Amino acid sequence: MRPTLAFAFLLVSATALAQLCGNPPPGFLPIPDMGSATFQGMSGGLYGGGSNSIPSAHLEGSIQMAQEIQPLDADGNPDPQGWVVFMGVGMSNASLCWNGLRDSTQLFNGRNPSMKLVSAAVGGKDIDRMLDTTDSYWAIVQQRLDQSQVTAAQVQAVWFLQAQHIATIPQGMGIAHLDTLERKFRDAFVLLKQRYPSLKQIYCSGRDYGGYSNPGQGNPEPYAYYTGWAFHRLVQRQLNGDPALAYEGPDAPVPWLAWANYIWSDGANPNNDGLAWLCPQDYQNDGVHPNANGVGKVATRLFQFFRTEPTTTWYRAPEIGTGLSEVQATEPLLFFPNPTGGLLQLDLPPGAVPQVRVWDAAGRVVLQAQERWLDLGGMPVGLYAVEVWMEGKRWMGRVVKE
């Protein structure tokens, strides 16, 4: 029996979307694994010169900036009842990985309860769609902010994974595409800063491996590999003091830039982090999008990064085991008695009503009050963090409950 036209169409469509697991990898070195090697004259290492460590001056600046990231109200003013919005930005692959990070974060007892994760990663919206301010991408993102009951003024940190669809890359462009992509990424960072004026940090992962897709689909190799180099160039320019990438001062055009996890490997050849992209094990049928196994590889690494990175203290609840930093504090927060068996008096200057939160060792808010006396009598013995907001200032300290 001859196949029907509909069956033939489905057969062709399924073939066009099939993985090409036999595609040979391009043979490139992952950027963090290059050591003293170079690519097109560019030095390897995430931060150049073979180094994967943030240079000390860049690190110190961001640690201070991270301490300034705090709950904000809908207009962007400090508010202990406000939110820190952490946004994932990108296309479909970014959306899948962001959802994995979101799920891990929700299960993390040590997360900052004042943080909300919002997805600005939208399927089919590559870097060109994102740069088009009339595209539906921006309406979708605004809708997601509204659904999360937060505003643009509360967005303070971004994870970024973007690429350009192969259909819009001129045929045979090759390595010259890197120059175009660098410019587009920089334009995207400027646009994000304009739309989200409280935005202070952008972390990027580059692209996952793109070598198992059919020609004409998604963002195949070598273009997937080039996305990492485009961001690498921008970080280098910021480190070198390029005014177009300045992040300090009220008129800074872009936020502070840094790497999150680098998630590219040369196909099934593992990078030094142990990450390898396997086909068909890690991909959906199209060979473009990671499946649950592939998403898990990225989400696990991202969660570990944001959970431990020194520049992402806003991701975690106040650390009560290491001496709490005082953010925007004019004087240390004092209590008495400390240790206490129950009642605790806060030594605060006269004035407005304080907004007080008490955190336990698991990072959970166990008490909220608007008093200068706290009753910890019903709480288990242990170490607690006390956070006080009053007249736009924030104090933090530790108390022992006996």
C-alpha positions in Angstrom: 0.0 0.0 0.0 1.3 3.4 -0.9 1.8 5.9 2.0 -0.7 8.7 2.2 0.4 12.3 1.6 -0.2 13.0 5.3 1.9 10.1 6.4 4.7 11.1 4.0 4.6 14.6 5.4 4.9 13.4 9.0 7.7 11.1 8.0 9.7 13.9 6.4 8.9 16.2 9.3 10.1 13.7 11.9 13.3 13.1 9.9 14.0 16.8 9.6 13.7 17.1 13.4 15.8 14.0 14.3 19.0 14.2 16.3 22.2 13.7 14.3 24.1 11.9 17.0 26.8 10.9 14.6 27.9 14.5 13.9 31.6 14.8 14.7 32.5 17.5 17.3 34.3 20.6 16.1 37.4 19.8 18.2 37.5 23.2 20.0 38.8 23.6 23.5 36.3 24.8 26.2 37.3 28.3 27.2 38.1 27.4 30.9 40.3 24.5 29.8 42.6 26.3 27.5 45.4 27.3 29.8 48.0 29.2 27.8 46.3 28.2 24.4 44.6 30.8 22.3 41.6 30.9 19.9 41.7 33.3 17.0 44.3 35.3 18.9 42.2 35.4 22.1 43.6 34.0 25.4 41.7 31.3 27.2 40.4 31.1 30.7 37.1 32.7 31.6 38.9 35.9 32.6 41.7 35.8 30.2 45.4 34.9 30.5 44.4 31.3 31.3 42.7 32.3 34.5 39.2 31.2 35.6 39.2 33.4 38.7 37.6 36.8 38.9 40.4 39.4 39.2 40.6 40.8 42.8 39.5 44.3 42.0 36.5 43.1 40.0 35.6 40.6 42.8 35.8 43.2 45.6 33.6 45.6 43.7 30.9 43.0 43.2 31.0 41.7 46.8 30.2 45.3 47.9 27.6 45.5 45.2 26.0 42.2 46.3 25.7 43.6 49.8 23.7 46.5 48.4 21.2 44.1 46.8 18.3 44.2 49.2 14.5 43.9 49.2 12.9 46.7 47.3 9.4 48.0 47.1 7.5 48.3 43.8 9.2 51.7 43.1 12.7 50.4 43.8 13.1 51.8 47.4 14.5 49.8 50.2 11.7 47.9 52.0 12.1 44.9 54.4 8.8 43.6 53.0 9.9 44.0 49.4 11.6 41.7 47.0 14.9 40.9 45.3 14.0 39.7 41.8 16.5 37.3 40.2 15.7 37.0 36.5 16.7 34.4 33.9 17.1 35.9 30.4 17.3 34.0 27.1 15.6 31.7 24.6 14.2 28.1 24.9 17.3 26.4 26.1 17.7 29.0 28.7 14.1 28.6 29.7 14.6 24.8 30.3 17.7 25.3 32.4 16.2 28.2 34.3 13.2 26.1 35.3 15.6 23.5 36.6 17.4 26.1 38.7 14.1 27.4 40.0 13.0 24.0 41.1 16.3 23.4 43.0 16.0 26.8 44.6 12.5 26.2 45.8 13.8 23.1 47.6 16.7 24.9 49.2 16.0 25.8 52.9 18.9 28.3 52.9 17.5 30.5 50.1 16.7 34.1 50.7 13.0 34.2 51.4 12.9 37.8 50.0 14.1 36.6 46.6 11.8 35.8 43.7 13.0 34.0 40.5 11.2 35.2 37.4 11.8 33.7 33.9 12.5 36.2 31.1 13.7 33.2 29.0 11.1 32.6 26.2 11.1 29.9 23.6 11.7 31.1 20.1 13.0 34.5 21.3 16.7 34.7 20.3 18.9 37.7 20.7 17.4 39.5 17.6 13.9 39.2 19.0 15.1 40.4 22.4 16.7 43.5 20.9 13.5 44.4 19.1 11.6 46.4 21.7 8.4 46.0 19.7 8.6 42.2 19.8 6.1 40.2 21.9 9.0 39.0 24.0 8.8 42.1 26.2 5.1 41.8 26.7 5.6 38.2 27.8 8.3 39.2 30.3 6.1 41.9 31.7 3.2 39.5 32.1 5.5 37.2 34.0 6.6 40.0 36.3 2.9 40.9 36.9 2.0 37.2 37.6 4.8 37.1 40.2 3.5 40.4 41.8 6.8 42.2 41.3 7.9 45.1 39.2 10.8 46.1 36.9 12.2 48.3 39.6 12.8 45.2 41.8 15.0 43.3 39.3 18.5 43.3 40.6 20.4 40.2 39.2 20.2 38.3 35.9 21.4 35.0 34.6 21.9 35.3 30.8 22.0 32.6 28.1 21.3 33.8 24.6 22.2 33.0 21.0 21.3 34.0 17.4 19.2 31.7 15.3 21.0 30.2 12.4 18.4 31.4 10.0 19.4 35.0 10.6 23.2 34.4 10.4 24.5 35.2 6.8 25.7 32.0 5.1 29.4 31.5 5.4 29.9 34.2 8.0 32.0 32.0 10.2 34.2 33.6 12.8 33.1 37.1 11.7 29.8 36.3 13.5 31.7 36.7 16.8 32.0 40.5 16.2 28.3 40.7 15.5 27.3 38.7 18.5 29.6 40.7 20.8 27.8 43.9 19.7 24.4 42.4 20.1 25.1 41.0 23.6 26.4 44.4 24.7 23.3 46.1 23.3 21.2 43.5 25.2 23.0 44.4 28.5 22.4 48.1 27.9 18.7 47.4 27.2 18.4 45.3 30.4 19.9 48.1 32.4 17.5 50.7 30.9 14.5 48.5 31.6 15.6 47.4 35.0 17.3 50.4 36.6 18.1 48.5 39.9 19.9 45.8 38.0 23.4 45.3 39.3 24.8 42.0 38.2 24.7 39.8 35.0 26.0 36.3 35.1 26.4 34.4 31.8 27.0 30.7 31.0 27.5 30.8 27.2 25.7 28.1 25.2 25.4 24.4 25.7 26.7 22.2 22.9 24.9 22.6 19.6 26.4 20.0 17.3 23.6 17.4 17.2 21.0 19.4 15.4 20.1 19.4 11.7 21.5 22.2 9.5 19.2 25.2 9.7 17.9 24.4 13.2 18.5 26.5 16.3 22.1 27.7 16.9 24.4 24.9 15.7 28.2 24.6 15.9 30.4 26.5 15.6 28.0 29.3 16.5 27.1 27.8 19.9 30.8 27.8 20.8 31.1 31.4 19.7 28.5 32.6 22.2 31.0 32.0 25.0 33.7 34.0 23.2 31.3 36.9 22.7 30.7 37.2 26.4 34.4 36.6 27.1 35.3 39.6 25.0 32.8 41.8 26.8 34.1 40.7 30.2 37.6 41.5 29.1 36.5 45.0 27.9 34.9 45.7 31.2 38.0 44.5 33.1 40.1 46.8 31.0 38.0 49.9 31.8 36.0 50.3 28.5 33.6 53.2 29.2 31.0 51.5 27.1 30.9 48.7 29.6 31.3 50.7 32.8 29.2 49.4 35.7 30.0 51.9 38.5 28.3 55.3 38.9 24.7 56.5 38.3 25.2 56.7 34.6 26.8 53.3 34.1 25.5 51.9 30.8 25.6 48.2 31.9 25.6 46.1 35.0 28.7 44.3 36.5 29.5 41.2 34.3 30.8 37.8 35.3 30.7 34.2 34.4 28.4 31.6 36.0 29.1 28.0 35.0 30.5 27.5 31.6 28.3 24.8 30.1 29.9 24.0 26.7 31.8 20.8 26.0 33.2 19.4 22.7 30.3 17.1 22.3 30.8 13.9 24.2 34.4 14.9 25.2 34.1 16.0 28.8 35.4 19.4 29.8 37.5 19.9 33.0 34.3 20.3 35.0 33.3 16.8 34.0 30.5 18.0 31.8 29.9 16.2 28.5 27.0 16.4 26.1 25.9 13.0 25.0 23.4 12.1 22.2 20.8 10.8 22.5 21.0 10.7 26.3 20.9 14.5 26.9 18.7 15.8 24.1 15.1 15.9 23.0 14.3 14.5 19.6 15.3 17.6 17.7 18.9 17.5 18.9 18.7 21.2 19.9 17.0 21.2 23.3 18.3 19.4 26.3 16.0 16.8 27.8 15.5 16.3 31.6 18.9 14.6 31.9 20.6 17.4 30.0 18.8 20.1 32.0 19.8 18.4 35.2 23.5 18.7 34.3 23.1 22.5 33.9 20.7 23.2 36.7 22.8 21.2 39.2 25.9 23.3 38.4 24.0 26.6 38.4 22.5 25.8 41.8 25.8 25.0 43.3 27.3 28.2 41.8 24.7 30.6 43.1 24.5 28.8 46.5 28.2 29.2 47.2 29.5 32.1 45.0 30.8 35.0 47.2 29.2 37.6 44.9 25.7 36.1 45.3 25.0 36.6 49.0 21.6 37.9 48.0 20.6 34.4 46.8 21.1 33.0 50.3 19.5 33.7 53.7 21.7 35.7 56.1 24.6 33.5 57.1 24.4 33.3 60.9 27.5 31.1 61.4 30.1 33.5 60.1 29.4 37.0 61.6 26.8 38.9 59.8 27.8 41.9 57.7 26.1 45.2 58.2 24.6 46.5 55.0 24.0 50.2 54.9 24.6 50.2 58.7 25.8 53.3 60.6 26.2 51.5 64.0 26.4 47.8 65.0 23.1 46.2 66.1 23.3 45.5 69.8 21.0 43.4 72.0 20.7 42.6 75.6 20.8 40.2 77.2 22.8 38.1 74.7 22.6 35.1 75.2 19.0 35.3 76.2 16.5 32.9 77.7 13.6 34.6 76.0 13.1 38.4 76.1 15.6 40.4 73.9 15.8 44.2 73.8 17.2 45.9 70.7 19.4 48.9 71.3 18.2 51.2 68.5 18.2 55.0 68.2 14.8 56.7 68.8 12.7 57.4 65.8 10.6 55.4 63.4 9.0 52.0 64.1 11.6 49.3 63.4 10.8 46.5 61.0 12.4 43.3 62.5 12.9 39.8 61.2 14.5 36.9 63.0 16.0 34.0 61.0 16.9 30.5 62.2 20.0 28.4 61.3 18.1 26.9 58.3 17.6 30.4 56.8 13.9 30.6 57.6 12.1 33.7 58.9 10.7 32.6 62.3 9.6 36.0 63.7 8.5 39.3 62.3 7.8 42.3 64.5 7.7 46.1 64.8 8.9 46.3 68.3 12.1 47.0 70.2 11.5 44.0 72.5 11.4 40.5 71.1 10.2 37.4 72.8 12.2 34.4 71.7 10.9 32.3 74.6 9.1 29.8 72.4 12.0 29.1 70.0 14.5 26.2 70.2 17.9 26.7 71.7 20.4 27.9 69.1 21.9 30.7 67.1 19.6 33.3 65.3 20.1 36.2 63.0 18.2 39.5 63.6 17.6 41.9 60.8 16.3 45.4 61.5 15.2 48.1 59.0 14.5 51.6 60.1 14.4 54.9 58.2 16.0 53.3 55.1 18.9 51.7 57.1 19.6 48.1 57.7 21.3 46.4 60.7 22.1 42.8 61.2 23.5 40.8 64.1 23.5 37.4 65.9 21.9 36.3 69.2 22.2 33.1 71.1 18.9 31.6 72.5 19.6 29.5 75.6 
